[in-house]
């Protein structure tokens, strides 16, 4: 399953976001694009939901948007799922 080996770069990016080292909207958009591409043919509810949530993320929040503190647990859940998928594929 070569598709899962491609998870390493997006896992590293998500780790940076969760750690607060890069919480910018362009960085979140990059992660969203990477995940959408990697999971375009794979059905995974946790990751699909996270891709959706990424569209509503802004570090400072706003009307109908997730700020970093509210978003962080969602990102941690997705990160855990990605790491589990990575382990399953090896």
C-alpha positions in Angstrom: 0.0 0.0 0.0 2.3 2.7 -1.3 -0.2 5.4 -0.6 0.3 5.1 3.1 4.0 5.7 2.9 3.1 9.1 1.7 1.7 9.9 5.1 5.0 10.8 6.7 5.2 14.3 5.3 1.7 15.2 6.3 2.2 13.7 9.7 5.2 16.0 10.2 3.2 19.0 9.1 0.3 18.2 11.4 2.8 17.7 14.3 4.0 21.3 13.6 0.5 22.6 13.7 -0.5 20.7 16.9 2.7 21.9 18.6 1.9 25.5 17.7 5.0 26.0 15.6 3.0 26.9 12.5 -0.6 27.7 13.0 -1.1 29.9 9.9 -4.1 29.5 7.5 -1.8 28.9 4.4 -0.1 26.0 6.3 -3.5 24.5 7.4 -4.6 24.9 3.7 -1.6 23.0 2.6 -2.3 20.2 5.1 -6.0 20.1 3.9 -4.8 19.8 0.3 -2.3 17.0 1.1 -4.9 15.0 3.0 -7.6 15.5 0.3 -5.2 14.2 -2.3 -4.0 11.2 -0.2 -7.5 10.2 0.9 -9.3 10.9 -2.4 -9.8 7.2 -2.9 -9.8 6.0 0.7 -12.8 6.2 2.9 -11.8 7.2 6.4 -14.4 9.0 8.5 -11.9 10.6 11.0 -9.7 12.1 8.2 -12.7 13.1 6.1 -14.2 14.9 9.1 -10.8 16.6 9.8 -10.5 17.7 6.2 -13.9 19.4 6.5 -12.9 21.0 9.8 -9.7 22.4 8.3 -11.9 24.6 6.1 -13.3 26.3 9.2 -10.0 26.9 10.9 -8.5 30.3 11.6 -5.9 30.8 14.4 -7.8 33.8 15.7 -11.3 32.2 15.2 -14.2 34.3 14.1 -17.9 33.8 13.4 -18.5 30.2 12.6 -14.7 29.4 12.7 -12.5 27.3 14.9 -9.7 29.2 16.7 -6.4 27.4 17.5 -7.4 26.3 21.0 -10.7 24.8 19.9 -9.2 23.3 16.8 -6.1 21.7 18.5 -8.0 18.6 19.9 -9.4 17.9 16.4 -5.9 18.1 15.0 -4.6 15.8 17.7 -7.3 13.2 16.9 -6.4 13.3 13.2 -2.7 13.0 14.0 -3.3 10.0 16.1 -5.4 8.4 13.3 -2.7 9.1 10.7 0.0 7.6 12.9 -2.1 4.5 13.4 -2.7 4.2 9.6 1.0 4.6 9.1 1.8 1.7 11.5 -0.8 -0.5 9.9 0.8 -0.1 6.5 4.3 -1.2 7.6 
